[in-house]
Amino acid sequence: AGAARTMPHTLRAVSTSEEEAAALSMLTGFDLDLARQVNQTANRIRGLYTQIHPALERVLGPWLEHDATLEVITAWPTPAELKRAGKARIDARLKKHGCRRHATWAGQIVSALELQSVTVAGTNAAAVVLPHLARQLIALHAQRADVAARVETLVQAHPLYQVLTSMPGIGVRTAAVFLAETLGKTFNTGAQLASYAGLAPVTRRSGSSIRGEHVSHGGNKRLKRAMFLSAFA
């Protein structure tokens, strides 16, 4: 701000090619679709374990973002199969796929298995479905990592990359969405940008009466979501 006031001639316009803007928009949109599929698939896995073995779901549910856990589910999807596998084999598989706390996690899985002795109806069907869901989730994780690498390359080349990522709560993905949704647009003030994103409150009026300010339901949905997640983080 000081440089803008005292040395305006040193400032230059931040611009990017239409190709980069289109690429960012397409990649961030695809990443959002992948994120939804990840959540949907993970929730289906949690739902199945909640049906057949709630104690096991409480252990495995928070770890589904780790591929090592999904590899265990692929190999031994049901409680009975996990019991037959034993702690040593579960530990070895977690360790093989890069889990740092493999011994602790293996112990927690085995301990959870001891909390339920009955076999619930539908367990055999879950044994068919769970490996497919686990492999699907592994593939989705790999796709998101590939897209993230490509997005990071594009974002890092932008002049505003260091400025955006220096702000708390803004990483590469959020910066990419911000750039993709604002490229080619000019905002003279922060208020204009907030209004475009749908973050500015709306004052409801009826004739001469003012009914207070309310949350706006308009604006750029993708930018609004990215900024909300940034603030939440």
C-alpha positions as CSV (number, residue, x, y, z in Angstrom):
1,A,0.0,0.0,0.0
2,G,2.9,2.4,0.8
3,A,4.5,1.6,-2.6
4,A,1.2,2.2,-4.4
5,R,1.0,5.7,-2.8
6,T,4.6,6.8,-3.2
7,M,5.7,4.9,-6.3
8,P,2.7,4.2,-8.5
9,H,4.9,4.1,-11.6
10,T,6.6,0.9,-10.3
11,L,3.4,-1.1,-10.2
12,R,2.5,-3.4,-13.0
13,A,-0.8,-5.1,-14.0
14,V,-1.2,-8.7,-13.1
15,S,-2.4,-10.6,-16.2
16,T,-2.5,-14.1,-17.4
17,S,-3.3,-15.8,-20.6
18,E,-6.8,-17.1,-21.5
19,E,-5.3,-20.6,-21.7
20,E,-4.1,-20.5,-18.1
21,A,-7.4,-19.1,-16.9
22,A,-9.3,-21.9,-18.8
23,A,-7.0,-24.6,-17.4
24,L,-7.3,-23.4,-13.8
25,S,-11.1,-23.2,-14.1
26,M,-11.3,-26.7,-15.6
27,L,-8.9,-28.3,-13.2
28,T,-10.4,-26.7,-10.1
29,G,-13.9,-27.8,-11.2
30,F,-12.7,-31.3,-11.8
31,D,-11.0,-31.4,-8.4
32,L,-14.3,-30.2,-6.8
33,D,-16.1,-33.1,-8.5
34,L,-13.5,-35.5,-7.2
35,A,-13.8,-34.2,-3.7
36,R,-17.5,-34.9,-3.7
37,Q,-16.9,-38.4,-4.9
38,V,-14.3,-39.0,-2.2
39,N,-16.8,-37.8,0.5
40,Q,-19.6,-40.0,-1.0
41,T,-17.4,-43.1,-1.2
42,A,-15.9,-42.7,2.2
43,N,-19.4,-42.2,3.7
44,R,-20.6,-45.3,2.1
45,I,-17.8,-47.3,3.6
46,R,-18.5,-45.8,7.0
47,G,-22.2,-46.6,6.6
48,L,-21.5,-50.2,5.8
49,Y,-19.2,-50.7,8.8
50,T,-21.8,-48.9,11.0
51,Q,-24.3,-51.6,9.9
52,I,-22.1,-54.6,10.4
53,H,-19.7,-53.6,13.2
54,P,-20.0,-50.1,14.8
55,A,-16.9,-50.4,17.0
56,L,-14.8,-51.1,13.9
57,E,-16.3,-48.1,12.1
58,R,-15.3,-45.9,15.0
59,V,-11.7,-47.0,14.5
60,L,-11.5,-47.2,10.7
61,G,-13.8,-44.2,9.9
62,P,-11.4,-41.4,10.7
63,W,-8.6,-43.1,8.8
64,L,-10.2,-43.5,5.4
65,E,-8.1,-40.7,3.9
66,H,-5.1,-42.9,4.3
67,D,-4.5,-45.4,1.5
68,A,-2.9,-47.9,4.0
69,T,-6.2,-48.3,5.8
70,L,-8.0,-48.8,2.5
71,E,-5.5,-51.5,1.5
72,V,-6.4,-53.3,4.8
73,I,-10.1,-53.1,3.9
74,T,-9.4,-54.4,0.4
75,A,-7.6,-57.4,1.8
76,W,-9.8,-58.2,4.8
77,P,-13.1,-56.3,4.5
78,T,-15.2,-58.1,7.2
79,P,-14.6,-58.4,11.0
80,A,-14.2,-62.2,10.6
81,E,-11.5,-61.8,8.0
82,L,-9.7,-59.2,10.0
83,K,-9.7,-61.6,13.0
84,R,-8.3,-64.4,10.9
85,A,-5.6,-62.1,9.5
86,G,-4.4,-61.2,13.0
87,K,-2.5,-58.2,14.4
88,A,0.8,-59.2,12.8
89,R,-0.5,-59.3,9.2
90,I,-2.6,-56.2,9.6
91,D,0.5,-54.4,11.0
92,A,2.7,-55.6,8.2
93,R,0.2,-54.4,5.5
94,L,-0.2,-51.0,7.1
95,K,3.6,-50.6,7.3
96,K,4.0,-51.8,3.7
97,H,1.8,-49.0,2.5
98,G,3.5,-46.2,4.4
99,C,1.5,-46.0,7.6
100,R,3.8,-44.4,10.3
101,R,1.6,-45.5,13.3
102,H,1.1,-49.0,11.9
103,A,1.6,-50.8,15.2
104,T,-0.8,-48.5,17.1
105,W,-3.5,-48.7,14.4
106,A,-3.2,-52.5,14.1
107,G,-3.7,-52.8,17.9
108,Q,-6.7,-50.5,17.8
109,I,-8.3,-52.5,15.0
110,V,-7.8,-55.8,16.9
111,S,-9.2,-54.3,20.1
112,A,-12.3,-53.0,18.3
113,L,-12.9,-56.5,16.9
114,E,-13.2,-57.9,20.4
115,L,-16.1,-55.6,21.3
116,Q,-18.6,-57.5,19.1
117,S,-19.1,-61.2,18.9
118,V,-22.2,-61.5,16.8
119,T,-22.3,-61.6,13.0
120,V,-24.9,-59.1,11.6
121,A,-27.1,-59.9,8.7
122,G,-25.7,-58.4,5.5
123,T,-22.0,-58.9,6.4
124,N,-21.5,-61.3,3.5
125,A,-22.8,-58.7,1.0
126,A,-20.6,-56.0,2.6
127,A,-17.6,-58.3,2.0
128,V,-18.3,-58.0,-1.7
129,V,-19.0,-54.2,-1.7
130,L,-16.3,-52.9,0.6
131,P,-13.2,-54.0,-1.4
132,H,-14.7,-52.2,-4.5
133,L,-15.4,-49.1,-2.6
134,A,-11.9,-49.1,-1.0
135,R,-10.2,-49.5,-4.4
136,Q,-12.4,-46.8,-5.8
137,L,-11.4,-44.4,-3.0
138,I,-7.7,-45.2,-3.6
139,A,-8.1,-44.3,-7.2
140,L,-9.9,-41.1,-6.4
141,H,-7.1,-40.1,-4.0
142,A,-4.5,-40.7,-6.8
143,Q,-6.6,-38.6,-9.2
144,R,-6.8,-35.7,-6.8
145,A,-3.1,-35.9,-6.2
146,D,-2.4,-35.7,-9.9
147,V,-4.8,-32.8,-10.4
148,A,-3.3,-31.0,-7.4
149,A,0.2,-31.3,-8.9
150,R,-1.0,-29.8,-12.2
151,V,-2.9,-27.0,-10.4
152,E,0.1,-26.2,-8.2
153,T,2.3,-25.8,-11.3
154,L,-0.1,-23.3,-12.8
155,V,-0.7,-21.4,-9.6
156,Q,3.0,-21.1,-8.6
157,A,3.6,-19.4,-12.0
158,H,1.1,-16.7,-11.1
159,P,2.5,-13.4,-9.7
160,L,-0.1,-13.4,-6.9
161,Y,0.8,-17.0,-5.7
162,Q,3.0,-15.9,-2.8
163,V,0.6,-13.1,-1.8
164,L,-2.4,-15.5,-1.6
165,T,-0.7,-18.4,0.1
166,S,0.8,-16.1,2.7
167,M,-2.7,-15.6,4.1
168,P,-3.9,-18.0,6.9
169,G,-6.2,-20.6,5.6
170,I,-5.3,-20.3,1.9
171,G,-3.4,-23.1,0.3
172,V,-2.8,-24.1,-3.3
173,R,-6.4,-25.3,-4.0
174,T,-8.0,-22.3,-2.5
175,A,-5.6,-20.0,-4.3
176,A,-6.4,-21.8,-7.6
177,V,-10.1,-21.3,-7.2
178,F,-9.7,-17.7,-6.2
179,L,-7.6,-17.0,-9.4
180,A,-9.8,-19.1,-11.7
181,E,-12.9,-17.2,-10.5
182,T,-11.5,-13.7,-10.6
183,L,-9.2,-13.7,-13.6
184,G,-10.2,-11.2,-16.2
185,K,-12.4,-9.3,-13.7
186,T,-11.6,-5.9,-12.1
187,F,-12.6,-5.0,-8.5
188,N,-11.8,-1.4,-7.4
189,T,-12.5,-2.2,-3.8
190,G,-12.6,-5.1,-1.4
191,A,-16.3,-4.5,-1.0
192,Q,-16.9,-5.1,-4.7
193,L,-15.0,-8.4,-4.5
194,A,-17.0,-9.4,-1.4
195,S,-20.3,-8.6,-3.2
196,Y,-19.2,-10.6,-6.3
197,A,-18.4,-13.6,-4.0
198,G,-21.8,-13.3,-2.2
199,L,-20.1,-12.6,1.1
200,A,-21.4,-9.1,1.6
201,P,-24.7,-8.9,3.7
202,V,-27.8,-7.8,1.9
203,T,-30.1,-5.1,3.4
204,R,-33.8,-5.9,3.0
205,R,-36.0,-2.9,2.4
206,S,-39.7,-2.5,1.9
207,G,-40.7,1.1,1.1
208,S,-39.2,3.3,3.7
209,S,-38.6,0.5,6.3
210,I,-35.3,-1.3,6.6
211,R,-35.6,-4.9,7.8
212,G,-32.0,-5.5,8.7
213,E,-29.1,-7.2,7.0
214,H,-29.2,-10.8,6.0
215,V,-26.9,-13.4,4.4
216,S,-26.7,-13.1,0.6
217,H,-27.8,-16.2,-1.4
218,G,-26.3,-14.8,-4.6
219,G,-22.8,-14.3,-5.9
220,N,-20.2,-16.7,-7.3
221,K,-20.9,-20.0,-5.5
222,R,-17.4,-21.5,-6.1
223,L,-15.6,-18.5,-4.9
224,K,-17.9,-18.1,-1.9
225,R,-17.4,-21.8,-0.9
226,A,-13.6,-21.4,-1.2
227,M,-13.5,-18.3,0.9
228,F,-15.8,-19.9,3.5
229,L,-13.6,-23.0,3.8
230,S,-10.6,-20.7,4.0
231,A,-12.1,-18.7,6.9
232,F,-13.2,-21.9,8.6
233,A,-9.7,-23.4,8.4
